[in-house]
């Protein structure tokens, strides 16, 4: 059982690589006694990171740079595109064309 000083969190990252979606989990342990964050990376987790280029990894720990990956991700792969239609009632009420 974990002591109250240790809190374990999982970070999810949605990567899009060659039309294949992967979800990566990185286990981080935060210890409140010394306020130092340490990462626990197993060999199986490192194998998941091999698809990332060097600029997508943090230089000090060779773990994914989640902020950079999130900002560079394509949101259009996660949503369904629908055609644009005119809002007829709102257009009449505002006396202008609203799409």
N, C-alpha and C positions, 0 to 999 in steps of 0.2 A: 504494500500500500504506500502511496505517496505521502510524504509529510506536507504540511501546509506551506512550507517554505518553497517547495518545488511545484511549479505549474507547467504542465505540458500542453503545448498548442500545436496544431497542425495547420500548415499553410497550404492552400490549394493554388495550383497554377494551371491554367488552361492554355496549353500550347497548341498551335496549329502548325503541323509539319507535313507537307506534301499531302494535303487533303485528309490527313489522319489526325484525329483529336486524341491527345494524351492528357491525363490528369496526374500531376506529380504531387507527392506529399513529402514535406521535409519536417522532421521532428526537431523542434527546438525546446531546450530546457532552460527555464529562467529560474535562477536561484536568488531569492530575495535577500539572503544574508550578505552576499558580496556584490550584488547588483551587476553581475557579469553574465552575459549571454554566451552559452556554449552550444555548438551544433553537434548532433550525433548523426553521422553519416555512415551508413553501412555500404558494403560493396555492391549490394543490389541497388541501392539508391544512386550510387555513382554511375552505374550502368545506364540509368535513366537520363543522366546529364550528358552523355556522350553525343547526343544529337544536337546539342547547343554549340554555337561558335564561341570563341574565346571572348569576344566583346559582350556576350550575354552572361558571362560568369563574373563573380566578384573576384578580384585579383588575390585577396588575402586568404580566402577559404575555398576557392574553386566551386562555390555553390551558385545556383542561379540568382541573378540580379532581378528580383521580382518586380521592382519598380520600373526598370527599363523594359522588361518583357511585357508588362501590362500596358505601358505607354505606347509600345510599338505594335501591339496586337490589333488585329483587324476585327472590328465589331460586327461587320457585315456578314461574317461567317456564322454568327450565332443567332441572327434574326431572319425571319422570313420576309422577303421583299414583296410588297403589294403595290398595285398600280395606284397612282394619284388620281383622286376624283374630286369633283367640285362639291363644296358644301352649299347646296342650293338654298336652304332656309336661312343660313347665316349670311350668305351673300345678299339675299333680299333684305334682311333686317339691317345690314350695315350699308346697303346701297353700293356695294363694290364686289368684285369677284374674289371669293375666298376659295383657295384650293386646299 
